[in-house]
Amino acid sequence: MNSSPITSWEGATAYFTFADSPMMLGLILTLSVLVTVGVVGAMIKHEKQSFEKLKP
């Protein structure tokens, strides 16, 4: 069951949008780290509030 339209890999090329731009790569990395830290921070805050509500 070969449904791929690709019949040969000869002459195949790849385009890496920001591979030659260290500044853009750094920006994307920084944004990724900030989003991750924000999600973890929000999770910690929510968990603390939830456990405070459970205390007698």
N, CA, C and O atoms as CSV, one atom per row, in Angstrom:
chain,resi,resn,atom,element,x,y,z
A,1,MET,N,N,0.844,-1.178,0.000
A,1,MET,CA,C,0.000,0.000,0.000
A,1,MET,C,C,0.886,1.237,0.000
A,1,MET,O,O,1.063,1.877,1.037
A,2,ASN,N,N,1.428,1.566,-1.124
A,2,ASN,CA,C,2.316,2.714,-1.261
A,2,ASN,C,C,1.528,3.870,-1.865
A,2,ASN,O,O,1.319,3.918,-3.077
A,3,SER,N,N,1.093,4.797,-1.025
A,3,SER,CA,C,0.285,5.918,-1.495
A,3,SER,C,C,1.089,7.207,-1.616
A,3,SER,O,O,0.512,8.261,-1.887
A,4,SER,N,N,2.400,7.151,-1.423
A,4,SER,CA,C,3.239,8.337,-1.490
A,4,SER,C,C,3.408,8.807,-2.936
A,4,SER,O,O,3.664,7.995,-3.825
A,5,PRO,N,N,3.267,10.118,-3.173
A,5,PRO,CA,C,3.476,10.636,-4.523
A,5,PRO,C,C,4.964,10.754,-4.876
A,5,PRO,O,O,5.305,11.028,-6.027
A,6,ILE,N,N,5.845,10.550,-3.901
A,6,ILE,CA,C,7.284,10.667,-4.132
A,6,ILE,C,C,7.789,9.341,-4.696
A,6,ILE,O,O,7.617,8.286,-4.084
A,7,THR,N,N,8.406,9.411,-5.856
A,7,THR,CA,C,8.929,8.199,-6.476
A,7,THR,C,C,10.443,8.138,-6.414
A,7,THR,O,O,11.021,7.061,-6.559
A,8,SER,N,N,11.107,9.290,-6.199
A,8,SER,CA,C,12.560,9.310,-6.147
A,8,SER,C,C,13.017,10.453,-5.235
A,8,SER,O,O,12.383,11.507,-5.181
A,9,TRP,N,N,14.124,10.230,-4.521
A,9,TRP,CA,C,14.668,11.260,-3.647
A,9,TRP,C,C,15.804,12.026,-4.325
A,9,TRP,O,O,16.422,12.886,-3.698
A,10,GLU,N,N,16.086,11.731,-5.582
A,10,GLU,CA,C,17.144,12.447,-6.295
A,10,GLU,C,C,16.761,13.903,-6.469
A,10,GLU,O,O,15.636,14.223,-6.852
A,11,GLY,N,N,17.702,14.774,-6.185
A,11,GLY,CA,C,17.474,16.206,-6.342
A,11,GLY,C,C,16.619,16.820,-5.251
A,11,GLY,O,O,16.206,17.974,-5.359
A,12,ALA,N,N,16.351,16.063,-4.208
A,12,ALA,CA,C,15.540,16.600,-3.111
A,12,ALA,C,C,16.333,17.670,-2.370
A,12,ALA,O,O,17.536,17.530,-2.154
A,13,THR,N,N,15.654,18.719,-1.993
A,13,THR,CA,C,16.285,19.797,-1.235
A,13,THR,C,C,15.462,20.069,0.007
A,13,THR,O,O,14.300,19.676,0.108
A,14,ALA,N,N,16.085,20.741,0.937
A,14,ALA,CA,C,15.398,21.101,2.168
A,14,ALA,C,C,15.592,22.582,2.418
A,14,ALA,O,O,16.643,23.144,2.110
A,15,TYR,N,N,14.590,23.199,2.967
A,15,TYR,CA,C,14.655,24.613,3.295
A,15,TYR,C,C,14.492,24.758,4.798
A,15,TYR,O,O,13.480,24.349,5.367
A,16,PHE,N,N,15.488,25.339,5.430
A,16,PHE,CA,C,15.451,25.586,6.856
A,16,PHE,C,C,15.269,27.092,7.035
A,16,PHE,O,O,16.203,27.867,6.829
A,17,THR,N,N,14.093,27.486,7.409
A,17,THR,CA,C,13.710,28.888,7.397
A,17,THR,C,C,14.666,29.783,8.185
A,17,THR,O,O,15.082,30.826,7.679
A,18,PHE,N,N,15.020,29.398,9.409
A,18,PHE,CA,C,15.850,30.271,10.243
A,18,PHE,C,C,17.208,29.668,10.543
A,18,PHE,O,O,17.859,30.086,11.501
A,19,ALA,N,N,17.654,28.713,9.769
A,19,ALA,CA,C,18.908,28.027,10.070
A,19,ALA,C,C,20.109,28.956,10.006
A,19,ALA,O,O,21.100,28.725,10.698
A,20,ASP,N,N,20.043,29.994,9.195
A,20,ASP,CA,C,21.194,30.881,9.054
A,20,ASP,C,C,21.040,32.168,9.863
A,20,ASP,O,O,21.784,33.124,9.647
A,21,SER,N,N,20.098,32.202,10.776
A,21,SER,CA,C,19.845,33.401,11.562
A,21,SER,C,C,19.934,33.097,13.055
A,21,SER,O,O,18.933,32.736,13.673
A,22,PRO,N,N,21.128,33.240,13.641
A,22,PRO,CA,C,21.275,32.954,15.070
A,22,PRO,C,C,20.375,33.827,15.947
A,22,PRO,O,O,19.916,33.382,16.999
A,23,MET,N,N,20.125,35.056,15.521
A,23,MET,CA,C,19.275,35.942,16.316
A,23,MET,C,C,17.835,35.392,16.368
A,23,MET,O,O,17.216,35.387,17.432
A,24,MET,N,N,17.318,34.942,15.255
A,24,MET,CA,C,15.957,34.391,15.217
A,24,MET,C,C,15.882,33.083,15.994
A,24,MET,O,O,14.901,32.832,16.694
A,25,LEU,N,N,16.906,32.253,15.875
A,25,LEU,CA,C,16.932,31.006,16.646
A,25,LEU,C,C,16.950,31.305,18.138
A,25,LEU,O,O,16.261,30.646,18.916
A,26,GLY,N,N,17.741,32.303,18.537
A,26,GLY,CA,C,17.798,32.706,19.939
A,26,GLY,C,C,16.456,33.239,20.421
A,26,GLY,O,O,16.038,32.960,21.545
A,27,LEU,N,N,15.778,34.012,19.565
A,27,LEU,CA,C,14.474,34.551,19.920
A,27,LEU,C,C,13.450,33.431,20.099
A,27,LEU,O,O,12.680,33.437,21.060
A,28,ILE,N,N,13.443,32.485,19.184
A,28,ILE,CA,C,12.512,31.357,19.278
A,28,ILE,C,C,12.807,30.530,20.533
A,28,ILE,O,O,11.883,30.114,21.231
A,29,LEU,N,N,14.076,30.294,20.819
A,29,LEU,CA,C,14.450,29.556,22.023
A,29,LEU,C,C,14.003,30.305,23.273
A,29,LEU,O,O,13.450,29.707,24.196
A,30,THR,N,N,14.243,31.614,23.303
A,30,THR,CA,C,13.860,32.424,24.458
A,30,THR,C,C,12.349,32.389,24.673
A,30,THR,O,O,11.881,32.228,25.800
A,31,LEU,N,N,11.594,32.540,23.596
A,31,LEU,CA,C,10.137,32.480,23.709
A,31,LEU,C,C,9.674,31.114,24.195
A,31,LEU,O,O,8.754,31.025,25.007
A,32,SER,N,N,10.299,30.058,23.709
A,32,SER,CA,C,9.939,28.707,24.137
A,32,SER,C,C,10.195,28.518,25.627
A,32,SER,O,O,9.375,27.936,26.337
A,33,VAL,N,N,11.331,29.012,26.092
A,33,VAL,CA,C,11.669,28.887,27.512
A,33,VAL,C,C,10.683,29.695,28.353
A,33,VAL,O,O,10.225,29.226,29.395
A,34,LEU,N,N,10.354,30.911,27.902
A,34,LEU,CA,C,9.412,31.743,28.654
A,34,LEU,C,C,8.033,31.099,28.734
A,34,LEU,O,O,7.403,31.124,29.791
A,35,VAL,N,N,7.565,30.533,27.654
A,35,VAL,CA,C,6.265,29.860,27.662
A,35,VAL,C,C,6.299,28.670,28.612
A,35,VAL,O,O,5.359,28.461,29.378
A,36,THR,N,N,7.379,27.887,28.566
A,36,THR,CA,C,7.501,26.722,29.442
A,36,THR,C,C,7.516,27.138,30.906
A,36,THR,O,O,6.817,26.548,31.730
A,37,VAL,N,N,8.309,28.151,31.231
A,37,VAL,CA,C,8.380,28.636,32.613
A,37,VAL,C,C,7.021,29.187,33.045
A,37,VAL,O,O,6.601,28.973,34.182
A,38,GLY,N,N,6.338,29.887,32.156
A,38,GLY,CA,C,5.012,30.417,32.476
A,38,GLY,C,C,4.005,29.322,32.760
A,38,GLY,O,O,3.221,29.428,33.704
A,39,VAL,N,N,4.018,28.272,31.957
A,39,VAL,CA,C,3.089,27.157,32.168
A,39,VAL,C,C,3.393,26.459,33.490
A,39,VAL,O,O,2.477,26.150,34.252
A,40,VAL,N,N,4.654,26.212,33.764
A,40,VAL,CA,C,5.024,25.554,35.023
A,40,VAL,C,C,4.657,26.446,36.212
A,40,VAL,O,O,4.154,25.951,37.220
A,41,GLY,N,N,4.901,27.738,36.104
A,41,GLY,CA,C,4.545,28.673,37.173
A,41,GLY,C,C,3.044,28.704,37.425
A,41,GLY,O,O,2.602,28.689,38.574
A,42,ALA,N,N,2.263,28.746,36.353
A,42,ALA,CA,C,0.807,28.745,36.495
A,42,ALA,C,C,0.324,27.436,37.121
A,42,ALA,O,O,-0.612,27.429,37.920
A,43,MET,N,N,0.966,26.339,36.754
A,43,MET,CA,C,0.590,25.045,37.313
A,43,MET,C,C,0.880,25.004,38.819
A,43,MET,O,O,0.057,24.529,39.600
A,44,ILE,N,N,2.041,25.500,39.214
A,44,ILE,CA,C,2.403,25.509,40.639
A,44,ILE,C,C,1.426,26.373,41.429
A,44,ILE,O,O,0.976,25.978,42.504
A,45,LYS,N,N,1.096,27.554,40.899
A,45,LYS,CA,C,0.149,28.445,41.573
A,45,LYS,C,C,-1.207,27.776,41.725
A,45,LYS,O,O,-1.816,27.837,42.794
A,46,HIS,N,N,-1.677,27.146,40.673
A,46,HIS,CA,C,-2.983,26.477,40.719
A,46,HIS,C,C,-2.981,25.336,41.733
A,46,HIS,O,O,-3.934,25.178,42.496
A,47,GLU,N,N,-1.915,24.546,41.740
A,47,GLU,CA,C,-1.843,23.420,42.677
A,47,GLU,C,C,-1.812,23.904,44.121
A,47,GLU,O,O,-2.457,23.308,44.983
A,48,LYS,N,N,-1.071,24.977,44.396
A,48,LYS,CA,C,-1.025,25.515,45.769
A,48,LYS,C,C,-2.413,25.978,46.210
A,48,LYS,O,O,-2.831,25.720,47.339
A,49,GLN,N,N,-3.122,26.662,45.315
A,49,GLN,CA,C,-4.476,27.122,45.646
A,49,GLN,C,C,-5.417,25.947,45.866
A,49,GLN,O,O,-6.252,25.979,46.770
A,50,SER,N,N,-5.288,24.932,45.060
A,50,SER,CA,C,-6.161,23.762,45.190
A,50,SER,C,C,-5.917,23.042,46.509
A,50,SER,O,O,-6.872,22.632,47.170
A,51,PHE,N,N,-4.660,22.882,46.902
A,51,PHE,CA,C,-4.367,22.192,48.152
A,51,PHE,C,C,-4.746,23.035,49.370
A,51,PHE,O,O,-5.088,22.489,50.419
A,52,GLU,N,N,-4.687,24.369,49.235
A,52,GLU,CA,C,-5.128,25.220,50.344
A,52,GLU,C,C,-6.619,25.046,50.600
A,52,GLU,O,O,-7.058,25.092,51.750
A,53,LYS,N,N,-7.397,24.849,49.552
A,53,LYS,CA,C,-8.839,24.666,49.704
A,53,LYS,C,C,-9.163,23.337,50.377
A,53,LYS,O,O,-10.215,23.212,51.003
A,54,LEU,N,N,-8.285,22.343,50.262
A,54,LEU,CA,C,-8.531,21.029,50.850
A,54,LEU,C,C,-8.183,20.947,52.330
A,54,LEU,O,O,-8.625,20.028,53.021
A,55,LYS,N,N,-7.393,21.900,52.823
A,55,LYS,CA,C,-6.997,21.880,54.236
A,55,LYS,C,C,-8.218,22.161,55.110
A,55,LYS,O,O,-9.037,23.024,54.795
A,56,PRO,N,N,-8.327,21.405,56.230
A,56,PRO,CA,C,-9.477,21.607,57.128
A,56,PRO,C,C,-9.402,22.894,57.918
A,56,PRO,O,O,-10.300,23.188,58.707
